[in-house]
Amino acid sequence: MLKKSIINELKYIVGETNVLTTPEALKAYSYDGTTDWQHEPDVVVFPMTTEDVSQIMKLANKEKIPVTPRGGGTNVSGGSIPILGGIVLAMTKMNRIVKIDKENLSATVEPGVVLQDLTIALAKDGLFFPPDPQSFFGATLGGIISENGGGPACVKYGVTKQYVLGLEVVLPTGEITRFGGRTIKNVVGYDLMHIFISGEGTLGIITQAELKLNPLPPAKKTIMAVYNDMADAGETVFRVLEKGIIPGKIEFLDNYIINRVEEMVPIGLPKDADAVLLFEVDGIPEAIEKEAAGITDIAKQYGAREVRPAKDQAEADQYWTARRAGFAATFGKSPTVKNEDVTVPRGMIPDLLNKIKEISKKYDVTITVLGHAGDGNLHPAILTDRKNNEHYERALKAMDEIIESAVELGGVVAGEHGIGLEKQKFFRKTMDPVAVDLMIKIKKLLDPNNIMNPNKIWD
């Protein structure tokens, strides 16, 4: 419980209406997109300016109060849960798109800008920001940068870190500093900016970002390939890429997801298929027709029983709506869902998919799989119930084995969701100890009182 004098100081900094302490508010900010973690803060504070954030951090550092930054709360690693109480710093009111610079293909944004709002604004100028996590209706840019978010378009366009030119950051001590700039090339000194990208809010508060943009491609085409064996779908992914075709997106849906989506929004997905792949090619019309034809041929060669090019944009939109509905279709079917995020080299996708099937049988649990197959990033999810101790323990063992299998196949324990609270026990096992030691030293240097999103990443 924070002293009343601290609450009053916070109200003085941001105004009384931007400080919440009611039981309802504390409850609302006690959880995120995970289903396992929950802890109430002592207070929720909405800064309006960078100077507000600076003053709040100076106060918190002086009083040694934990501060948990939060955007849309859509993350699924427990990263925005105030596990030690203290202050939730809700950045959603710092939501201005400061500038869209069409000439230099860049945008200046505050951290509370919702990705979908940025996408709509950019489209008016024929531009887009390629990272597209599937929570784009609620995810904010500060969180996307802090988690180095990805999404379906990563296979061709890359992840968030490749689209951040500069950052304004408030350090845990309250100092305001800037990293990077507005230019594409910048090799002035150490590249400190990137430690805040994927830093999961443990090193500072991002208060403004300069983003690199791309022109919207003139044409797109979607193809769905249907498989009786999900491992064949996995092989198709790297076969397409090794032939020199780089689609904008390659997404994977397994049989469970297909059927749940059809229950929610019947669009004619093949309910008996073991898996489907969704491809999107983009660029000039002549090129995408050739790429689509190449994908069709390769998919048939490597096990697709059927390949369906979308006949028009409306049908393509239906396919991608089905993909976006995957998480909702899964989470609505079980009291507890253990959803994870592992990435393997693309050539290892068939091995990981087969391993997941084995693990599902071994532990007698339902495991669903969807994901960004184009970059080897899969999201296995286990349906369970935390109140059923025996089943829940089996689910935990199964997920541990999936993560360990991914690492054994040359992969990593997190591709885009981060470590947060969910994967701390795997962090040291899979990281070079020298690198871990360096990270700890950086954390101590920037955050000597360990107030900045404490107990995240580190076990």
N, C-alpha and C positions, 0 to 999 in steps of 0.2 A: 504494500500500500504506500503510495507516494504521499508525502507531506502536503497539506493544503497550500502551504506557501509555494511549493513547486508548481502545483496546478495553477495558482494565481499568476505566477511568472509566465507560464505558458500562455495563459489567456492574454496577458499584457503584450506578448510577442505577436500572436496571430489573431487576437480578438476572441471574445467569449464564444461566439457561434462556431468557431473552428476548433474547439476543444470539447471532446465528448467523454463523459464519465458515467452515463446511465448504464444500468445492467444490460439493457437491450443492445446498446452500442458495443459494449465490451464483448458481449456474446457474438455479435455479428463479425467482429474482427479477430475472433479466436481461432479461425480455421481457414483453410484455402482449398485448392482443388483435390487434395488428398482425402482419403476416407478414414485414415488411422490416427491423425494428429489433431490435437486441440489444446489451446491454452489461452486464457484471457489476459489481455494487457491491463495495465492500471489506468491508462488513458490513451485516447486516440486523438492525434493532432494533425490538422490539415494546414500545412504551410502554403503561402500564396506566392512567395518570392524566394530567390536564392538567399537573400539577407535573412529572411525568416528561418530558413534551414540552418544557416550559420549560427544564429543566436540560440536556436534550440540545441544544436550540437555542443556549443560552448557550455550551456547549462547542464546538459546531460553528462558531459565529460567531467565537469567540476564536481557534480554530485554522484558520479559513477552509476548512472541510470542506464539500463539496457535500452537500445533503440533498434526497432525492427522496421526497416523500410518496406512499404507495401504499395503496389500499384493496383491492378485489377483483381489480384488474389486468385488468378487462374492457374498458377503454377502447381505442379503435381509432385513436388519433392519435399514439401513442408518448409520451403524457404522463407515464406512470409508469416510463419506462425511465431508469435512472441513467446517462445518456450520458457523464458525467464521473466515474463511480465514486462513491466516498464512501459515505455512509450512505443506505440505503433505510429510511425510517421507515414501517414496516408498522403501520397503524392498526387492524387487524382484531381485536385483543384489547380495544379500547375499544368494546365492542359492546352497551352497555346501552340499553334503552328506559327512560329514567329515569322518565317520567311520561306517561300518556295522560289528558288533561283533557277529558272528554266535554262538560262544561258550557261550556267556552270554545272547543271545537273546535280543540284544539292538542295537540301532543306534543313532549316534550323527549327528544332522542336523542343518543347519542354517534356519532362518525363511522364507526365500524366496523359499525354495524347494517346487515345485509343488507336490501335493499328488500323482498324476499319475506317475510322474518320480520316486518317492520313491517306489511305488508299483512295477514298472517294475524292478528296481534295486534289491529289496528284493526277488522277485520271482526267480531270478537267483541262490539265495542261499536257496531256498525252505522256505522262510519266508514271513510273511505279517504283516502289521499294521492294526488292525481290524477297527478302525473308518473309515467310508467311505461316507462322505457327497457327495451328488449327483453332486456337482460342482467340482469333483475331477480332471477334465481336466484342471482347472484353479486355484482352491483353493490352497493356500499356507499353510505350516505348522504353521507359526506364527499366521495367522488368525484362523485356525482350533483350535489351542490351546486357543487363546484369546476368542473365542466364545464357547469353549467346544463342538466342533462339534460332531455330531452323525452319522446318516445314517442308512441304512437298517440292518447292522450287530449288532446293539446295543442290540437287543433282547437277543442274546446269549453272546455277547462278551463285552458289556458295551460301555461307551462313552469315549471321549478323556482323561478325567482326570484320568482314570484308567490305562492309558498307558504312562503317563509322569513321569519319574523317577527324572529328574532334569532340572533346567532352569538356564540359564545365562540371567540376566535382567539389562538394563540400566534404572535407576530411573529418574524421571523428573528433578532432580537436576544434573544429569550427572554422578552420582556414578554408578560404575559397581559392581554387586553383584551376588552371586550364591545361589541357593536354591536346596534342595534335593541332589541327587547324582547319582550313577549308580547301587545301590543295590535295590532289591525288597522291603526289609524291612528297614525302617528308621524312628525312633521315637526320633530323637535328637532335642529337643526343639519344639517350636510352628511350626505347618505345614504352614509356610508362603507361600510356593510355590503355594498352591492352590488358593490364592486370585488373582493370576495373570492368572490362568486358569479360563476362563469365565469372566475376568475383563474387556473385550471389549476394551482393549488398553487404559484404563483410569488411570492406575497406573504405567505404565512403558512400555519399549520396550523390547520384547523378542528377544535376539540376538543369542541364541543357545539353543537347547533342547536335552535331553537324553530321548529316547523313548524305551518303552518296546515292544517287538515283540513276535509273536507266530509262530510256524511252520505251514506251509500250510497243511490243512487237506488232507488226501490221496484221498478222493472221495466226490462228491457232487451229489445231485439230486434235480430237480425243479418240483414242482407240482402247477398247476393252478386250483383253485376251482371257479366255476361260480355260481352266485346268482341272483335270481329275486328280492330280497329285500336286500339292503345294510345292514340293521340292523342284518339280519341273518349272514352276513359275519362278522360283528362286534362281534357277540356272538361266532362264531366259533373260533375266536382268543383266547379268554380266556379259552374256553373249551379244546382246544388243549394243552394249557399250564398247565391247572389244572390236565390233565391226565399224566403229567410228561414228555411230549415231548417238548424239547426246540430246535426249529429250529434255524438255523443260521439267517434266515430272514423271516419276514412275512410282505408283502407289500399290500397296498390297492389301487385300482383304481376304480373310479366311472364311470357311463355310459358316461358322457361327455368326460372324458379323454380317455376312450376306443375308442370312435368314432373319436376323433381328432387324436389319434395315428394311427388309421387305415387309415385316410386320408393321413397322412404323409408317413407311412411305412406299407402297408398292409401285415399283418402276420397271419390273420385269427382269431383275437380276436372276441369274441361274441358280436356283436354290439347291440343286444337287451338286454343284461344283465344289471341289475341295478348296479352291481359291480362284480369285481373279486378279489380274494386274490392270491398272489404269495408266495409260501413257498419255501425255500431252506433249505435242511438238509445237514449237512456235518459231516465227520468223517470216521471211517473205513467202508468198503463196506457193511458188514453184518448188522451193526447198522443202516445205513441210509436206507436200504431196509425195515427194521422193522419200523422205524420211518415214512417213506413215506406211508407204508400200514396203520399205525395208523392214520395219518393225513387224508388219504382218507376216512377211515371209519367214523371218527369224523365229517368231513366236510359234508358228506352225511347225517349223523344223525341230523345235525343242519341246514339243509336247502339248501345245495348246490344241484343244479339241475344236475350238471355235474362236474366231477373231471378229469383233464387231466394231467397225469404225462408226462413230456417232454420225447420224445422217444430217444433223444440223446443230446449231449452238444450243438449242433448247434441250436436245437429248444429251449433249455434252454436259450441260449444267446439271442435269439429273444425275449423271454418273458421279460428278464431283460433290453434289449434295449428299449422295450415299456415302462417299468417303468421309466427309465432314461429320456425318451422323454416327460414325463408328463408335466414338467414345461414349456418346449419349446412349446408344443402343446397348453398350456393355454395362455402363454404370447403373442403368435403370433396372437391371436384372438380378442384382444381388446386394445384400446389406453392406458388404465390404468388398471392395475391388482392389487387389494388389496390382497396380499398373506400373510397369517398369519401362525402361528406355535403355536398350543396349545396341551397340553398333559393332559390326564385324566387317572385315574386308569383304567386298561384294562377292568374290568367288567362294566365300564360306557361307553364304546365305542358305543354300540347300542343306548343308550340314547342320546349321543351327535349327532350321525348321524341323528336320528329322529328329533332332535331339529334343526339341520341345514336345513333339508327339510322344516320344519315349517317356519323358518326365511326366506328362499328363497321365499316362497309363500307370506308371510306377507309383504315383502318389494318389491316384484315383481322384483327380481334381479337374475341373473344366478350365482349360487355358485357351484364350482367344488370342489371335495375332493380327494386328494391322500395322502399317508403318510405311516409312519412306524408303522403300526398297532400293531406289536408285542410288542412295548413298550408304546402303547397308544398315540403315537405322530401323530397327523393329521395336514395336511396343507390345510385348506379351502382357496379357492381363489374366489374373487368376480370380475366379469368382468364389467368394467364401463368405464367412460370417464371423466376425470377431467374437461374438457371444458363444459360438460353438467352438470351444477350446481345441477339441481333437481335430476338427476339420481345419481350423485356422493354423494350427501347428504344421499340418501337412502342407498347407498352402505356402507357408513361410519356407519350409524346406525345399519345396518345388521351385520357388522363385530364386532362392539362393543357388540352387543347382543350375538354373537357366543362366544366371549372371556368371557363375563360375565357368560354365560351358562357353559362353561368349568370349571370356578372357582367354581360355585355353585355345580358342580358334583364332587368336590374334586380335581380338576386339577390345573394347573398353566398356566400363560399367555405366557410362552416361554419355549419350550423344548430344542431347539438347535440353534435358530436364534438370541437370545439375545434381549435386550431391545432397544439399540441404540436410534434412534429418533422416531421409530414407536410406541412404547408402553409405553411411559413415563407416560401418564395419568393413566395407570393401575398399575404402579409400587408401589406407596404408598398404593393404595387400597388393594393390595394383599400381602403386606409384613408386618411383625410385625414391629411396629414403633420403638421398641428398636433396632431391627436388622438394620433398615434403619439408625438410629442415629449412630450406630457403623460403618456402611459403610462410612458415611459422615466423621466421625472422622479419619478413615483410609485414605480416600482420601486426607483430609487436611494435615495429617501427612506426607504422601509421596509426595504430590503435592501442596505445600503451595501457589504457585502462580496460581493454576488451569489452567495450560497450556496443560496438557496431555489429548488429545481427549476431550476437554471441551464440555459441553451441551449434553453429551450422558448419558443414563440411568436416570439421575436426571431430574425431571420436573422443 
